[in-house]
Amino acid sequence: QQQQQQQRQQQPTKPKVTPPPRRSKSSSSSSSKKHPEMVVDKRIVDELLLVCGVIGSTATTLDETTGQTTEKFVPVTDCLNWLQDLQRALRRDHETYRPISLLLGQWRIVSQKLLPLVMSCRYDKAMVLTVCKILVILTKPLSEDAKRAGRLTVDVKSKKVDDSVIQEQIVLRENAIAQSDLLMEYKRMFVRHSSHHYAFQNQKDKKNKTTDKSEGTGLLSVFTSLLAEPLSKMGSSRTSADHLTIELVLHLMRNLLSITPLNTFGSTEKAQHAAQLHREFLVLLEEEMVFDVLTCVGQEVERRENSGYNLLLMEILSCLLRGQDPTDVALSTVEPAAPVFETKVITSKKKSAKPSRTITTARASAVGTSSLKAHLQSERQKLQLSASSRHSHFGGTLRVSKGDGKQVYVSASDYLARKSQTGSGGGASAVGQPVRRKNKMAEVFVGSGKASTLHSRPGASASLSREIAGPTSKRAKAALNSFCEKFVAQCYGPVMKSLKNEFRRDSNRLEDGDRTLFFRIVWFFHQWFRVSRRNALEKKKKGAEEESSAQNLIFTMDVFMFNLVLNSTDEFFEHKKPAELAQT
């Protein structure tokens, strides 16, 4: 036996082939150990199952006259108490990871329980108010830690970083992205609810269906109707419960407006879907009279009972104007230009020049033949100058031979500059006369000739976006334009005076990014007013409205605003904050 054991030891052993460990289980177990806040306790899960199961159920009824079946949510007798238990459970949720909110999203509690409950009990104020509290908790913006984790780029191939650190980063990013996707789903539920279908009908359909029973009975109108009684009270007659109702509804609107995808990861489809959803929400806000409610609150914001809503109004305005071009919004009421067609102009033969043919564009308009003849003559004169010129299809320069025999090189930027001047109505410079270069040291403002993502050139893409925009985009811009008209005429002065007082006192209610939001709103309305006033002068409107609006804009053109902008510029430059500095 000893000899056999020695022979077995001398034989070469075969290498053992073992499958690699599954990283998903190890990562999930390690993440639960490192982050126990991401896991919901079993007792809380049992409590949530009980609460969500006994809130109510959906009953199907048959209409004898039409023969159609309708579904209606029937709550239990003590449904309000169960909703309050759900609210208390959500208050125990972790602020950064929100495992309870994610669990409720997986169970589809909002779409299957809460929203049907609001539609069936729309006249029960206590029930709707409790559901509003729950929705405010579920739709509140992500925390700063979650935003940083969602935008984090994980370098999986890096050998300098430990695998445990990489797994932790992946877990944190997946948690943040799951929260962001859930918020986008909540926004989609509100915007595309079945009760809001009338808001997206064409104007012709609305005129034909004047007796539409669904109009004014949408989901959003239920929450807006909660503000009717509290806003009607003034002074000491407004109680703390009224203030709570106003703040809850305004916070719900702020939360829904601020929802954006955390990280699209280069997906154009996700970005377009989020933009389209936001435009539909703007149309819905106009149809459900939410813009009128904001105007009503903004008019009386200087009163003592409404002074606490000024910063909340600023956040709502910032979310409303996010991603909007003020020039494009102001020109939304202007009809698009006439269609462009092509006409071929053939020059006459000359001794020294060969016959050439070019294609010019002319706009269809009801102008006499004399103006068309003058336009063609000017085109022929330009053709005579550039008959012997040659250009490269792949280069950025054009060599033009002038009448005196000199040759001038014209760059593409000069051509675009002359084209924009011609399109805006200004006189175009002569062909071959390049725009003179400006000395950078002589510029009044730093970077005045450069475009920025935050402070882009106003109206740079206005005409193109109006031509390409669909019906929903046009309606959203028209709704925003009408809101800007009401806000500038009635609310701009009181709201800006109230906000300036907060900055003057250096209130403890202010946050880090409030100055940037304030500057963005002021810039938007000033630029919008310039373009809208230009359109009003062209249409020969009365000057009374213009003077009143201009008087309101003066509130943000005083010495305090100048000093605030100057001090903010120095501070942002010193602390190296380029985005805030560009907006300032």
C-alpha positions in Angstrom: 0.0 0.0 0.0 2.8 2.4 0.7 4.3 1.7 -2.7 0.9 2.4 -4.4 0.6 5.7 -2.5 4.1 6.7 -3.6 3.3 5.8 -7.2 0.1 8.0 -7.1 2.1 10.9 -5.7 4.7 10.6 -8.4 2.0 10.7 -11.2 1.3 14.2 -12.6 -1.9 15.7 -11.3 -4.4 17.1 -13.8 -5.3 20.7 -13.3 -8.8 21.3 -11.9 -11.1 23.3 -14.1 -13.5 25.3 -11.9 -16.1 27.7 -13.3 -15.4 31.4 -12.5 -17.5 32.8 -9.6 -20.6 34.6 -10.6 -20.0 38.3 -10.0 -23.7 39.2 -9.9 -24.4 37.2 -6.7 -21.1 38.3 -5.1 -21.7 41.9 -6.1 -25.3 41.9 -4.8 -24.3 40.3 -1.5 -21.3 42.6 -1.1 -23.4 45.6 -2.0 -26.1 44.6 0.6 -23.3 44.2 3.2 -21.6 47.5 2.3 -24.9 49.4 1.7 -27.6 48.0 3.9 -29.6 51.1 3.3 -30.4 49.8 -0.3 -32.3 46.8 1.1 -35.8 47.2 2.5 -36.3 45.4 5.8 -38.6 42.4 5.7 -41.0 43.9 8.3 -41.4 47.1 6.2 -42.0 44.9 3.1 -44.8 43.1 4.9 -46.3 46.3 6.1 -46.2 47.8 2.6 -47.8 44.7 1.1 -50.6 44.9 3.7 -51.2 48.7 3.1 -51.1 48.5 -0.7 -53.3 45.5 -0.8 -56.2 46.9 1.3 -56.3 50.4 -0.1 -59.0 49.4 -2.6 -59.7 47.5 -5.8 -60.9 48.1 -9.3 -64.5 47.2 -10.2 -65.9 46.8 -13.7 -69.4 48.3 -14.4 -71.5 47.9 -17.5 -73.4 50.8 -19.0 -76.8 49.6 -20.1 -77.5 52.4 -22.5 -74.2 52.2 -24.5 -73.2 48.7 -23.6 -69.6 49.7 -22.7 -67.7 48.5 -19.7 -65.9 51.1 -17.5 -63.4 50.5 -14.7 -63.7 52.4 -11.5 -61.5 52.2 -8.4 -63.5 51.5 -5.2 -61.6 52.5 -2.0 -62.2 50.7 1.3 -63.9 52.4 4.2 -60.8 53.4 6.2 -58.7 54.1 3.1 -57.5 57.5 4.5 -55.9 55.7 7.4 -54.1 53.3 5.2 -52.8 56.1 3.0 -51.4 57.8 6.1 -49.6 54.6 7.0 -48.1 54.5 3.5 -47.0 58.1 3.9 -45.3 57.3 7.2 -43.5 54.4 5.6 -42.2 56.6 2.8 -40.9 59.1 5.3 -38.5 56.4 6.6 -37.0 56.0 3.2 -33.3 56.7 2.7 -32.8 60.1 1.1 -30.0 59.0 -1.3 -30.8 55.4 -2.2 -34.7 55.4 -1.8 -35.2 51.6 -1.7 -38.9 51.9 -0.6 -39.7 54.2 -3.5 -38.0 51.8 -5.9 -40.0 48.9 -4.4 -43.3 50.8 -4.8 -42.3 51.6 -8.4 -41.8 47.9 -9.1 -45.2 47.1 -7.7 -46.8 49.9 -9.9 -48.6 51.4 -6.9 -48.9 54.9 -8.5 -50.5 53.8 -11.7 -52.7 51.0 -10.3 -53.7 52.4 -6.9 -53.0 56.1 -6.3 -54.0 57.8 -9.6 -57.2 55.8 -10.0 -58.0 56.7 -6.4 -57.6 60.4 -7.2 -59.9 60.1 -10.2 -62.6 58.2 -8.3 -62.4 60.4 -5.1 -61.7 63.8 -6.7 -64.2 65.6 -4.4 -62.8 64.1 -1.2 -60.3 66.8 -0.3 -58.7 64.9 2.6 -58.1 61.9 0.4 -56.7 63.9 -2.5 -54.5 65.9 -0.2 -53.0 62.8 1.3 -52.3 61.3 -2.1 -50.7 64.6 -3.1 -48.3 64.3 -0.1 -47.3 60.8 -1.1 -46.7 61.9 -4.7 -44.6 64.8 -3.6 -42.4 62.4 -1.7 -42.2 60.0 -4.6 -41.4 62.6 -7.3 -38.9 64.8 -5.3 -35.6 65.5 -7.2 -32.6 63.3 -6.8 -30.1 64.0 -4.1 -26.7 65.5 -5.1 -24.9 62.2 -4.2 -27.3 60.2 -6.5 -26.7 62.7 -9.3 -23.0 62.3 -9.0 -23.3 58.6 -8.9 -25.5 58.5 -12.0 -23.1 60.6 -14.0 -20.1 58.6 -12.9 -17.9 57.0 -15.6 -16.8 53.6 -14.4 -13.4 52.5 -15.9 -13.8 48.7 -15.9 -10.6 48.0 -17.8 -8.4 50.0 -15.4 -5.9 47.9 -13.5 -5.2 50.6 -11.0 -8.6 50.4 -9.4 -9.6 47.5 -7.2 -12.5 45.3 -8.3 -14.4 46.0 -5.1 -14.3 49.7 -5.8 -15.5 49.2 -9.4 -18.4 47.0 -8.2 -19.4 49.6 -5.6 -19.4 52.3 -8.3 -21.5 50.1 -10.6 -24.0 49.4 -7.8 -24.3 53.1 -6.9 -24.7 54.2 -10.6 -27.4 51.5 -11.2 -29.3 52.7 -8.2 -29.2 56.3 -9.3 -30.3 55.4 -12.9 -33.1 53.3 -11.5 -34.4 56.3 -9.5 -34.1 58.6 -12.6 -36.0 56.1 -14.8 -38.7 55.8 -12.2 -39.1 59.6 -12.1 -39.4 59.7 -15.9 -42.1 57.0 -15.7 -44.1 59.1 -13.1 -43.9 62.1 -15.4 -45.1 60.0 -18.3 -48.0 58.8 -16.2 -49.2 62.3 -15.5 -48.7 63.7 -19.0 -50.2 60.8 -20.9 -53.0 59.9 -18.5 -56.2 58.8 -20.2 -58.1 61.8 -18.8 -55.7 64.2 -20.6 -56.5 63.1 -24.1 -58.6 66.2 -24.9 -55.6 68.5 -24.2 -53.7 67.2 -27.3 -56.6 67.4 -29.7 -56.4 69.7 -32.7 -58.2 73.0 -32.6 -60.6 71.8 -35.3 -61.6 68.8 -33.3 -62.1 70.9 -30.2 -64.4 73.3 -32.1 -66.4 70.4 -33.5 -66.7 68.7 -30.1 -67.9 71.6 -28.0 -69.7 69.3 -25.5 -66.8 67.1 -24.6 -67.5 65.9 -21.1 -63.8 65.0 -20.5 -62.6 68.6 -20.8 -61.8 70.1 -17.5 -61.9 66.8 -15.7 -58.3 65.7 -16.1 -56.0 64.4 -13.4 -54.0 67.6 -13.1 -57.1 69.7 -12.7 -57.9 67.7 -9.5 -54.8 69.0 -7.8 -55.2 72.5 -9.3 -58.7 72.7 -7.8 -57.2 72.3 -4.3 -55.8 75.9 -4.6 -59.1 77.6 -5.3 -60.1 78.0 -1.6 -56.7 78.7 0.0 -55.8 81.4 -2.6 -59.1 83.2 -2.1 -58.2 83.9 1.5 -56.2 87.0 2.4 -54.3 88.1 5.4 -55.0 86.4 8.7 -57.9 84.5 7.3 -55.4 82.1 5.6 -54.6 79.3 8.0 -51.6 77.0 8.3 -53.5 74.2 6.6 -54.1 76.6 3.6 -50.4 77.3 3.4 -49.6 73.6 3.5 -52.1 72.9 0.6 -50.5 75.7 -1.6 -47.0 74.5 -0.9 -47.9 70.9 -1.6 -49.5 71.6 -5.0 -46.7 74.0 -6.1 -44.0 71.5 -5.0 -45.8 68.8 -7.0 -45.7 71.0 -10.1 -42.0 71.8 -9.4 -41.1 68.2 -9.1 -42.8 67.1 -12.3 -41.2 70.0 -14.2 -37.7 69.3 -12.9 -37.8 65.6 -14.0 -35.1 65.0 -16.6 -33.1 61.9 -17.6 -30.0 61.7 -15.4 -27.8 60.3 -18.1 -28.8 59.3 -21.6 -25.4 57.6 -22.3 -25.4 59.1 -25.9 -28.9 57.8 -26.7 -30.7 60.2 -29.0 -34.0 58.4 -28.5 -34.0 59.0 -24.7 -33.1 62.6 -25.1 -35.8 63.2 -27.7 -38.4 61.3 -25.7 -37.6 63.5 -22.6 -37.9 66.7 -24.7 -41.2 65.6 -26.3 -42.6 64.7 -22.9 -41.6 68.1 -21.5 -43.3 69.9 -24.4 -46.5 67.9 -23.9 -46.4 68.8 -20.2 -46.2 72.5 -21.1 -49.3 72.2 -23.3 -51.0 70.3 -20.5 -50.2 73.1 -18.0 -51.9 75.6 -20.2 -55.0 73.5 -20.7 -55.3 72.8 -17.0 -54.9 76.5 -16.1 -51.7 75.9 -14.1 -50.2 78.9 -15.8 -53.1 81.1 -14.6 -52.5 79.8 -11.0 -48.8 80.8 -11.2 -49.8 84.2 -12.5 -52.3 84.6 -9.7 -49.6 83.7 -7.1 -47.0 85.9 -8.7 -49.3 89.0 -8.6 -49.7 88.8 -4.9 -46.2 87.6 -4.0 -45.4 90.9 -2.2 -48.1 90.2 0.4 -47.1 88.9 3.7 -49.0 85.6 3.3 -47.5 84.9 -0.1 -43.9 86.1 0.5 -42.8 82.5 1.3 -43.5 81.3 -2.2 -41.1 83.5 -4.0 -38.1 81.1 -4.2 -40.5 78.2 -5.1 -41.8 80.4 -8.0 -38.2 81.0 -9.1 -37.6 77.2 -9.2 -40.8 76.7 -11.2 -39.9 79.4 -13.7 -36.4 78.0 -14.1 -37.8 74.5 -14.9 -40.4 76.1 -17.3 -37.7 78.0 -19.2 -35.2 75.2 -19.2 -33.9 74.4 -22.7 -36.0 77.2 -24.3 -34.7 79.9 -26.6 -36.4 83.3 -25.8 -36.2 84.4 -29.4 -37.8 81.2 -30.6 -40.5 81.6 -28.1 -41.2 85.2 -29.0 -41.3 84.4 -32.7 -43.7 81.4 -32.2 -46.7 83.7 -33.0 -45.1 84.9 -36.3 -46.2 82.9 -39.3 -43.4 81.0 -41.0 -41.8 82.5 -44.1 -43.2 81.7 -47.6 -41.9 78.6 -49.3 -38.7 78.8 -51.2 -38.6 77.7 -54.9 -35.7 77.6 -57.3 -35.4 79.6 -60.5 -32.8 79.2 -63.1 -31.1 82.4 -64.3 -29.0 82.2 -67.5 -26.6 85.1 -68.2 -26.2 86.6 -71.6 -23.1 85.8 -73.7 -20.3 88.3 -73.7 -17.0 88.5 -75.5 -14.6 87.9 -72.7 -16.7 85.7 -70.4 -18.2 82.3 -71.1 -21.9 81.7 -70.6 -22.5 80.4 -67.1 -25.6 79.2 -65.3 -26.5 79.4 -61.6 -29.4 78.5 -59.4 -30.8 81.3 -57.3 -33.6 81.2 -54.8 -36.6 83.5 -54.6 -39.4 83.7 -52.1 -43.0 83.4 -53.2 -44.7 86.7 -52.3 -47.3 88.9 -53.6 -44.9 91.5 -54.9 -45.1 93.3 -58.2 -43.1 92.4 -61.3 -40.9 95.5 -60.9 -39.3 94.2 -57.6 -38.7 90.8 -59.1 -37.0 92.4 -62.1 -34.8 94.4 -59.8 -33.9 91.3 -57.8 -33.0 89.5 -61.0 -30.8 92.4 -62.2 -28.9 92.4 -58.9 -28.3 88.7 -59.3 -26.9 89.2 -62.8 -24.5 91.8 -61.6 -23.2 89.5 -58.9 -22.8 86.8 -61.6 -20.8 89.0 -63.8 -18.3 89.7 -60.9 -18.0 86.0 -60.0 -18.0 84.6 -63.6 -14.3 83.8 -63.7 -14.0 82.7 -60.0 -13.3 79.2 -59.0 -13.7 77.6 -55.6 -13.0 74.3 -53.9 -15.9 72.0 -52.9 -13.9 70.8 -49.9 -12.2 74.0 -48.8 -13.4 76.9 -46.7 -12.3 79.8 -49.0 -13.6 81.3 -52.2 -11.5 83.4 -54.6 -13.5 86.2 -56.2 -12.2 88.3 -59.1 -13.4 91.9 -58.8 -14.1 94.3 -61.7 -10.8 96.1 -61.3 -8.8 92.8 -61.7 -8.0 92.2 -58.0 -8.7 88.9 -56.4 -10.1 88.6 -52.9 -10.3 85.5 -50.8 -13.6 85.1 -48.9 -13.9 82.7 -46.0 -17.0 80.7 -45.1 -17.5 82.7 -41.9 -17.7 85.9 -44.0 -20.3 84.3 -46.3 -22.4 83.2 -43.3 -22.2 86.6 -41.8 -23.4 88.3 -44.9 -26.1 85.6 -45.3 -27.4 86.3 -41.7 -27.4 90.0 -42.3 -29.4 89.6 -45.5 -31.9 87.3 -43.8 -32.4 89.7 -40.9 -33.2 92.6 -43.2 -29.9 94.4 -43.0 -28.0 95.5 -46.1 -25.6 92.8 -47.3 -22.0 93.8 -47.9 -20.6 93.6 -51.4 -19.2 90.3 -52.7 -15.6 90.0 -52.0 -15.6 92.4 -49.1 -14.6 90.2 -46.1 -15.6 91.3 -42.6 -12.7 92.9 -40.8 -11.2 91.0 -38.0 -11.6 92.6 -34.6 -8.9 92.9 -32.2 -9.4 90.7 -29.2 -8.0 93.3 -26.8 -10.6 95.8 -28.1 -13.6 93.6 -27.3 -15.8 95.1 -24.6 -17.0 91.7 -23.2 -14.8 88.7 -22.8 -15.7 86.1 -25.4 -18.4 88.2 -27.0 -17.9 86.5 -30.4 -18.1 82.9 -29.1 -21.2 80.8 -28.5 -21.9 79.0 -25.3 -24.2 76.2 -24.4 -25.8 78.2 -21.6 -25.8 81.6 -23.3 -26.1 80.7 -27.0 -26.7 83.3 -29.7 -30.3 84.4 -29.4 -32.4 83.2 -32.4 -29.5 81.3 -34.0 -31.7 78.4 -34.8 -35.1 80.0 -34.4 -36.2 80.0 -38.0 -35.0 76.5 -38.6 -36.7 75.1 -35.5 -40.0 76.8 -36.4 -39.9 75.2 -39.8 -39.0 71.7 -38.5 -41.1 71.8 -35.3 -44.1 69.6 -35.0 -47.6 70.5 -33.8 -46.8 69.7 -30.2 -43.6 71.8 -30.2 -45.5 74.8 -31.8 -48.3 74.6 -29.2 -45.8 74.4 -26.4 -43.9 77.5 -27.6 -47.2 79.3 -28.1 -48.3 78.4 -24.6 -45.0 79.5 -23.1 -45.2 82.8 -25.1 -48.7 83.6 -23.8 -47.5 82.9 -20.3 -44.5 85.2 -20.8 -46.9 88.0 -21.9 -49.0 87.7 -18.8 -46.1 87.2 -16.5 -44.1 90.3 -17.8 -47.2 92.5 -17.7 -48.6 91.5 -14.3 -46.0 89.5 -12.2 -42.5 90.4 -13.3 -42.2 93.4 -11.0 -43.5 91.9 -7.8 -41.7 88.6 -8.2 -38.3 90.2 -9.0 -38.6 92.8 -6.2 -39.3 89.9 -3.7 -36.4 87.9 -5.0 -34.1 90.9 -4.9 -35.0 91.4 -1.2 -33.9 87.9 -0.5 -30.5 88.4 -2.1 -30.2 91.9 -0.5 -30.7 90.4 3.0 -28.6 87.3 2.2 -31.5 85.2 3.4 -30.7 81.8 4.9 -33.4 80.3 2.6 -31.1 80.8 -0.4 -29.1 77.9 -1.8 -25.9 77.8 -3.8 -27.3 77.8 -7.3 -30.1 80.4 -6.7 -28.2 83.3 -8.2 -27.5 81.4 -11.4 -31.2 80.6 -11.7 -32.1 84.2 -11.0 -29.7 85.5 -13.7 -31.1 83.0 -16.2 -34.7 84.0 -15.7 -33.8 87.8 -16.0 -31.9 87.2 -19.2 -34.7 85.1 -20.7 -37.4 87.7 -20.1 -35.2 90.6 -21.2 -34.3 88.8 -24.5 -37.9 87.7 -25.0 -39.2 91.3 -24.5 -36.7 92.7 -27.1 -37.9 90.3 -29.8 -41.6 90.6 -28.9 -41.4 94.4 -28.9 -39.8 94.3 -32.3 -42.6 92.2 -33.6 -45.2 94.5 -32.0 -43.7 97.5 -33.7 -43.8 95.8 -37.0 -47.5 95.0 -36.5 -48.1 98.6 -35.3 -49.7 97.7 -32.0 -50.6 100.2 -29.4 -47.8 101.5 -27.1 -49.6 101.3 -23.8 -48.8 97.6 -23.2 -45.2 98.1 -24.2 -44.6 100.9 -21.7 -46.2 98.9 -18.8 -44.0 95.9 -19.6 -40.9 98.1 -19.9 -41.6 99.6 -16.5 -41.7 96.1 -15.0 -38.4 95.2 -16.6 -36.7 98.2 -15.0 -36.9 96.5 -11.6 -34.0 94.3 -12.7 -31.9 97.1 -14.2 -31.0 99.1 -11.1 -27.7 99.6 -9.3 -28.3 96.7 -7.0 -28.6 94.3 -10.0 -25.4 95.8 -11.5 -23.5 95.2 -8.2 -24.9 91.7 -7.8 -23.8 90.7 -11.3 -20.4 92.3 -10.8 -19.8 90.6 -7.4 -21.1 87.2 -8.8 -18.7 87.5 -11.8 -15.7 88.1 -9.5 -16.7 85.2 -7.2 -17.4 82.7 -10.0 -14.1 83.7 -11.7 -12.2 83.3 -8.5 -13.7 79.9 -7.6 -13.3 78.7 -11.2 -17.0 78.1 -12.1 -17.2 78.5 -15.8 -20.8 77.5 -16.3 -22.1 80.0 -13.7 -19.7 82.6 -15.1 -21.0 82.1 -18.6 -24.6 82.6 -17.4 -23.7 85.6 -15.4 
